[in-house]
Amino acid sequence: MSIEDKDMSEIIESDFDEADKNNWIVWVFTILCIAIGASVLIKFIPTIIASDDAVIAEPVEDVVEFPVYYVENMDGLRLDDTDFDITNYYFRNEYEYNHYYIDDDNVLWGVGDNSEGQLGIGNRSSYEGTPQKMAENVIHVDGAAFFVIYLTENGELYGAGANQNGLMGLENPYGKEWIYYDDIVAATPVLLMSDVKYARASQSGIVALKDDGSVWWWGQIRTTSAKHPDDTIGCSYSDPTKMLDDAIYVTCGSFSMAAIKEDGTLWTWGNNTFGSCGYDSKNQDFIEEPVKVLDDVKMVWMDEVRFEKAKPYAESESAAEGNDDYTYVTFAEKKDGSLYACGKYVEGEGSKIWDFKLYGDTLRTPEEYMDDGLHEPVELVYSDRFQRIQFKEKD
């Protein structure tokens, strides 16, 4: 019988001894295992390769470190708030200049300079070192160097102090050139406006938000940082002037103002010499009518990142001590939590450089001053675009 006529059992019986049979079984089993393993690998290798490739193709992204601006009290900024409530931003303790505070019975008290009648006690004294009772039923107060404003429970806005450009509603025979000192002051509080929801004081102006969402501003914006010496006064209104509608919040710095509208848009106006309005106004130092500068905005700050003073007042503490002063800088928080800044010394994409010289108390470009050899050019960086930043609490 030839081998072609034998079946496998016969081949095994005839051609292999017992040892050979065992070796052949091991050999067949090994081949079977290899085949099974290969099929498994073929099935899963693409997944493994894809996984490895994904790790290589998607490295861990570097954390971007944005410029840091230090604040007095992070918790007081209410960055985690989801619902807007204007009462969260009332000032009950304020000592940027004088010390004004509202006690638990909503009585307003004032301590400090009264040379322009800004304590509202009916006279002009040089200084009051003990608390003076100013008004009752008060829920919010803000002050500047020479005047104060406060809001009562029934929405009435009062003011006391210097009548800068008619700021206190008194007649102003001196015109807009007059800034501070004369014989016309409101030594007793005067009613400035009714139906008011919120208000803030700039260096020599007032911005108010009424119950109907309208925004009003009056006073003057005068600065010694104008690019052109004859342009130190750019915004001036002797009477409250309507600037916007549909607003939910207003604020101001020393020289600029801002408002947030119901749709989340941010609008600014005032001095823009250093881009603090977040708007390219070309060679114009001032923006007299509000301009839209950002969308989806939750909150805005000017000059300082705070609301009311978080710390108790100390008589030994001067107005400037303990503050995080960023004059000419505007900060904005968007609804997604991201933070931005524009203005003086703010750097980033599209920031600008301005060469100027300080002559007297007016900043002038090199072409606009007498070269007496005493004032070297100063190079200053600023941004009229909002740049990404971060806040950190001061140690």
C-alpha positions as CSV (number, residue, x, y, z in Angstrom):
1,M,0.0,0.0,0.0
2,S,1.4,3.3,-1.0
3,I,1.3,6.3,1.3
4,E,-1.2,8.0,-0.9
5,D,-3.7,5.2,0.0
6,K,-3.3,5.5,3.8
7,D,-5.4,7.8,6.0
8,M,-3.8,9.8,8.7
9,S,-4.5,7.2,11.4
10,E,-2.7,4.6,9.5
11,I,0.3,6.9,8.9
12,I,0.5,7.7,12.5
13,E,0.2,3.9,13.4
14,S,2.7,2.8,10.9
15,D,5.3,5.5,10.5
16,F,5.7,6.9,14.0
17,D,6.7,5.3,17.2
18,E,5.3,6.5,20.5
19,A,7.9,9.2,21.1
20,D,7.3,10.5,17.6
21,K,3.6,10.6,18.1
22,N,4.0,12.8,21.2
23,N,6.3,15.2,19.4
24,W,3.9,15.5,16.6
25,I,1.0,16.3,18.9
26,V,3.1,19.0,20.6
27,W,4.1,20.4,17.2
28,V,0.5,20.6,16.0
29,F,-0.6,22.2,19.3
30,T,2.1,24.8,19.0
31,I,1.1,25.7,15.5
32,L,-2.5,26.0,16.6
33,C,-1.5,28.4,19.4
34,I,0.5,30.5,17.1
35,A,-2.4,30.7,14.7
36,I,-4.8,31.7,17.4
37,G,-2.4,34.3,18.8
38,A,-1.8,35.7,15.4
39,S,-5.5,36.2,14.8
40,V,-5.9,37.9,18.1
41,L,-3.0,40.3,17.3
42,I,-4.3,41.0,13.9
43,K,-7.6,42.0,15.5
44,F,-6.2,44.3,18.2
45,I,-2.9,45.7,16.8
46,P,-4.8,48.5,14.9
47,T,-6.4,49.7,18.1
48,I,-3.1,49.6,20.0
49,I,-1.3,51.5,17.2
50,A,-4.1,54.1,17.1
51,S,-3.9,54.5,20.8
52,D,-0.2,55.0,20.7
53,D,-0.5,57.4,17.8
54,A,-3.1,59.4,19.7
55,V,-0.7,59.9,22.6
56,I,2.0,61.0,20.3
57,A,-0.3,63.3,18.3
58,E,-1.9,65.0,21.3
59,P,0.7,66.0,23.8
60,V,-0.3,67.7,27.0
61,E,-0.9,71.4,26.2
62,D,1.2,73.9,28.0
63,V,-0.6,76.1,30.6
64,V,-0.6,79.7,29.4
65,E,0.5,82.2,32.1
66,F,-1.3,85.5,31.6
67,P,0.0,88.7,33.1
68,V,-0.9,89.1,36.8
69,Y,-2.8,92.0,38.4
70,Y,-2.9,91.9,42.2
71,V,-6.1,92.6,44.1
72,E,-6.9,93.3,47.7
73,N,-9.7,90.7,48.2
74,M,-10.5,88.0,45.6
75,D,-13.7,86.9,47.5
76,G,-15.0,90.5,47.4
77,L,-14.9,90.5,43.6
78,R,-17.8,87.9,43.4
79,L,-16.2,86.2,40.4
80,D,-18.2,83.0,41.0
81,D,-21.6,84.8,41.0
82,T,-24.0,83.5,38.3
83,D,-26.9,85.9,39.0
84,F,-26.5,89.7,38.8
85,D,-27.7,91.7,41.7
86,I,-26.9,95.4,41.8
87,T,-27.1,95.4,45.6
88,N,-24.0,93.3,45.8
89,Y,-22.0,96.3,44.5
90,Y,-23.2,98.9,46.9
91,F,-20.4,100.7,48.9
92,R,-21.0,100.8,52.6
93,N,-17.3,101.4,53.6
94,E,-15.3,103.8,51.5
95,Y,-12.0,105.7,52.2
96,E,-10.4,106.5,48.9
97,Y,-10.2,110.1,50.1
98,N,-12.3,110.8,53.2
99,H,-13.7,108.0,55.2
100,Y,-17.4,107.5,54.6
101,Y,-19.3,104.5,56.1
102,I,-22.9,103.4,56.6
103,D,-23.7,101.7,59.9
104,D,-26.2,98.9,60.6
105,D,-29.0,101.4,60.9
106,N,-28.3,102.8,57.4
107,V,-26.9,106.0,58.9
108,L,-24.1,107.6,56.8
109,W,-21.1,109.0,58.7
110,G,-18.1,110.9,57.4
111,V,-14.6,111.7,58.7
112,G,-11.9,113.9,57.1
113,D,-11.5,117.0,54.9
114,N,-14.5,119.4,54.8
115,S,-12.8,122.3,53.1
116,E,-15.3,122.1,50.2
117,G,-18.3,121.1,52.4
118,Q,-18.0,117.5,51.3
119,L,-19.1,116.1,54.7
120,G,-22.4,117.8,54.2
121,I,-22.7,119.1,57.7
122,G,-23.6,122.7,56.8
123,N,-20.2,124.4,57.0
124,R,-16.7,124.4,55.6
125,S,-14.2,123.3,58.1
126,S,-10.6,122.3,57.4
127,Y,-10.8,118.8,58.9
128,E,-13.2,116.7,61.1
129,G,-11.4,114.0,63.0
130,T,-14.5,112.5,64.7
131,P,-17.4,110.9,62.7
132,Q,-20.0,113.4,61.5
133,K,-23.6,112.2,60.9
134,M,-24.4,113.0,57.3
135,A,-27.7,111.3,56.4
136,E,-30.2,108.5,57.3
137,N,-31.7,105.7,55.2
138,V,-28.5,105.4,53.1
139,I,-27.6,102.2,51.2
140,H,-24.6,103.3,49.0
141,V,-21.9,105.9,49.1
142,D,-19.0,107.0,46.9
143,G,-16.7,109.9,47.1
144,A,-14.0,111.9,45.3
145,A,-11.5,114.4,46.6
146,F,-13.8,117.3,46.8
147,F,-17.3,115.9,46.9
148,V,-19.4,112.9,47.9
149,I,-22.6,111.2,46.6
150,Y,-24.9,108.8,48.3
151,L,-28.0,106.8,47.5
152,T,-31.0,106.4,49.8
153,E,-33.5,103.6,50.2
154,N,-36.1,105.3,48.1
155,G,-33.7,105.8,45.2
156,E,-32.8,109.4,45.7
157,L,-29.2,110.4,44.9
158,Y,-27.7,113.2,47.0
159,G,-24.4,115.1,46.8
160,A,-22.3,117.5,48.9
161,G,-19.2,119.4,48.3
162,A,-17.6,121.2,45.4
163,N,-19.8,122.4,42.5
164,Q,-17.3,121.5,39.8
165,N,-18.8,122.6,36.5
166,G,-22.2,122.6,38.1
167,L,-21.8,119.1,39.5
168,M,-24.0,119.8,42.6
169,G,-26.7,121.3,40.5
170,L,-25.7,124.9,41.5
171,E,-25.2,127.7,39.1
172,N,-21.7,127.8,37.7
173,P,-20.6,131.3,36.5
174,Y,-17.0,130.2,36.0
175,G,-17.5,128.0,33.0
176,K,-15.9,124.6,32.3
177,E,-12.4,126.0,32.8
178,W,-13.0,126.1,36.6
179,I,-12.0,122.9,38.3
180,Y,-12.0,122.9,42.1
181,Y,-11.8,125.9,44.3
182,D,-14.2,128.8,44.6
183,D,-17.0,130.0,46.8
184,I,-19.7,127.9,45.4
185,V,-20.1,124.6,47.2
186,A,-23.0,122.4,48.5
187,A,-22.1,122.4,52.2
188,T,-25.5,120.8,52.9
189,P,-26.6,117.7,50.8
190,V,-28.6,118.5,47.7
191,L,-30.9,116.2,45.8
192,L,-29.3,115.4,42.4
193,M,-31.6,112.8,40.9
194,S,-34.5,110.5,41.7
195,D,-35.4,106.9,40.7
196,V,-31.7,106.0,40.8
197,K,-30.5,102.4,41.2
198,Y,-26.7,102.9,41.4
199,A,-24.1,105.7,41.0
200,R,-20.4,106.3,41.1
201,A,-18.1,109.3,41.4
202,S,-15.1,110.0,39.1
203,Q,-12.5,112.7,39.8
204,S,-14.9,115.5,38.9
205,G,-18.0,113.8,37.5
206,I,-21.0,111.5,38.4
207,V,-22.4,108.5,36.5
208,A,-25.8,107.3,37.5
209,L,-28.0,104.3,36.6
210,K,-31.7,104.9,36.8
211,D,-34.4,102.3,37.5
212,D,-35.5,102.4,33.8
213,G,-31.9,101.3,32.7
214,S,-30.9,104.7,31.4
215,V,-27.4,106.0,32.1
216,W,-26.7,109.6,32.9
217,W,-23.4,111.5,33.3
218,W,-22.4,115.0,34.2
219,G,-19.4,116.9,35.4
220,Q,-16.1,117.1,33.5
221,I,-13.2,115.0,32.5
222,R,-10.0,117.0,32.7
223,T,-6.6,115.5,32.7
224,T,-3.0,116.5,32.5
225,S,-2.1,113.5,30.4
226,A,-3.5,114.8,27.2
227,K,-1.4,114.3,24.1
228,H,-2.1,117.9,23.1
229,P,-1.7,120.6,25.7
230,D,-4.9,122.4,24.6
231,D,-7.0,119.3,25.0
232,T,-7.0,118.8,28.7
233,I,-10.8,119.0,29.0
234,G,-12.5,116.7,26.6
235,C,-15.9,115.9,28.2
236,S,-18.0,118.5,30.0
237,Y,-21.7,118.6,31.0
238,S,-23.1,121.0,33.5
239,D,-26.4,119.1,33.7
240,P,-27.1,115.3,33.9
241,T,-26.9,114.1,30.3
242,K,-28.4,110.8,29.1
243,M,-25.7,108.6,27.6
244,L,-27.3,105.1,27.2
245,D,-30.4,103.0,27.6
246,D,-30.9,99.3,28.7
247,A,-28.0,99.2,31.2
248,I,-27.7,97.1,34.3
249,Y,-24.4,98.4,35.7
250,V,-22.2,101.6,35.6
251,T,-18.8,102.4,37.0
252,C,-16.0,104.9,36.5
253,G,-12.3,105.5,37.1
254,S,-10.8,108.9,37.6
255,F,-11.1,109.9,34.0
256,S,-13.3,107.3,32.2
257,M,-16.7,105.7,32.5
258,A,-18.2,102.3,31.6
259,A,-21.6,100.7,31.4
260,I,-22.8,97.1,30.9
261,K,-26.1,96.7,29.0
262,E,-28.7,94.0,29.4
263,D,-27.3,92.1,26.3
264,G,-23.9,91.9,28.0
265,T,-22.2,94.5,25.8
266,L,-19.6,96.8,27.4
267,W,-19.7,100.5,26.5
268,T,-17.0,103.1,27.5
269,W,-16.4,106.8,27.2
270,G,-14.1,109.5,28.6
271,N,-10.4,109.9,28.5
272,N,-8.7,107.5,26.2
273,T,-5.1,108.9,26.1
274,F,-3.7,105.5,27.3
275,G,-6.4,103.3,25.7
276,S,-8.3,102.8,28.9
277,C,-11.6,102.9,27.0
278,G,-10.5,99.8,25.1
279,Y,-11.1,101.6,21.8
280,D,-8.8,102.9,19.1
281,S,-9.7,106.6,19.0
282,K,-6.7,107.5,16.8
283,N,-5.3,110.9,17.8
284,Q,-8.3,111.8,19.9
285,D,-7.7,111.9,23.7
286,F,-11.4,111.7,24.6
287,I,-14.4,109.7,23.6
288,E,-17.5,111.9,24.3
289,E,-20.2,109.4,23.4
290,P,-20.2,105.8,24.5
291,V,-18.7,103.2,22.2
292,K,-19.2,99.4,22.3
293,V,-15.9,97.6,23.1
294,L,-16.8,94.1,24.3
295,D,-19.5,91.4,24.2
296,D,-20.6,88.9,26.8
297,V,-19.3,91.0,29.7
298,K,-20.3,90.1,33.3
299,M,-18.4,92.9,35.3
300,V,-16.1,95.8,34.7
301,W,-13.6,97.8,36.9
302,M,-11.7,101.0,36.3
303,D,-8.5,102.0,38.1
304,E,-9.0,99.6,40.9
305,V,-10.2,96.0,41.0
306,R,-12.6,96.2,44.0
307,F,-16.0,97.3,45.2
308,E,-16.2,98.7,48.7
309,K,-13.2,98.7,51.0
310,A,-12.8,95.3,52.5
311,K,-10.6,96.3,55.4
312,P,-11.5,98.6,58.4
313,Y,-10.4,102.2,58.1
314,A,-7.3,103.2,60.0
315,E,-6.6,106.9,60.6
316,S,-2.9,106.3,60.1
317,E,-3.5,104.9,56.7
318,S,-3.3,107.4,53.9
319,A,-5.6,107.3,50.9
320,A,-3.0,105.8,48.7
321,E,-1.7,103.1,51.1
322,G,-3.1,99.7,50.8
323,N,-4.6,100.3,47.4
324,D,-3.9,98.5,44.2
325,D,-3.9,101.5,42.0
326,Y,-4.1,100.9,38.2
327,T,-5.0,104.4,37.1
328,Y,-5.9,104.5,33.3
329,V,-6.5,100.7,33.3
330,T,-9.9,99.0,32.7
331,F,-10.6,95.4,33.6
332,A,-13.4,93.2,32.4
333,E,-14.7,89.8,33.4
334,K,-16.6,88.0,30.6
335,K,-19.4,85.6,31.3
336,D,-17.1,82.6,30.6
337,G,-14.9,83.7,33.5
338,S,-12.0,85.0,31.4
339,L,-10.4,88.2,32.5
340,Y,-9.1,91.1,30.3
341,A,-7.4,94.5,30.7
342,C,-6.6,97.5,28.5
343,G,-4.9,100.8,29.1
344,K,-1.7,102.2,30.6
345,Y,1.2,99.7,30.8
346,V,-1.0,96.9,29.4
347,E,1.0,94.8,26.9
348,G,-0.1,92.3,24.4
349,E,-1.0,91.8,20.7
350,G,-1.5,95.1,19.1
351,S,-0.2,97.2,22.1
352,K,1.3,100.6,21.2
353,I,4.3,102.6,22.2
354,W,4.1,106.4,22.9
355,D,7.1,108.6,23.4
356,F,6.3,111.7,25.5
357,K,7.9,114.2,27.7
358,L,6.7,115.5,31.0
359,Y,6.7,119.3,30.9
360,G,5.2,121.0,33.9
361,D,2.2,118.8,34.7
362,T,1.2,118.1,31.1
363,L,2.4,115.1,29.1
364,R,3.5,116.2,25.7
365,T,5.0,114.6,22.7
366,P,8.6,115.6,21.9
367,E,7.4,117.9,19.1
368,E,5.2,119.9,21.5
369,Y,7.6,121.0,24.2
370,M,10.5,123.3,24.5
371,D,13.7,121.3,24.6
372,D,15.4,122.6,27.6
373,G,17.5,119.5,28.2
374,L,15.8,118.8,31.5
375,H,13.1,116.4,30.3
376,E,14.2,113.2,28.6
377,P,11.7,111.3,26.4
378,V,9.8,108.6,28.2
379,E,8.7,105.5,26.3
380,L,5.3,104.2,27.5
381,V,3.5,101.0,26.4
382,Y,-0.3,100.9,26.4
383,S,-3.1,98.9,24.8
384,D,-6.4,100.1,23.4
385,R,-7.3,96.4,22.9
386,F,-8.4,94.2,25.8
387,Q,-5.7,91.6,26.6
388,R,-6.1,88.4,28.6
389,I,-4.9,88.6,32.2
390,Q,-5.4,87.0,35.6
391,F,-6.1,88.2,39.1
392,K,-4.2,87.1,42.2
393,E,-4.8,88.2,45.8
394,K,-2.0,90.3,47.3
395,D,-0.1,88.7,50.1
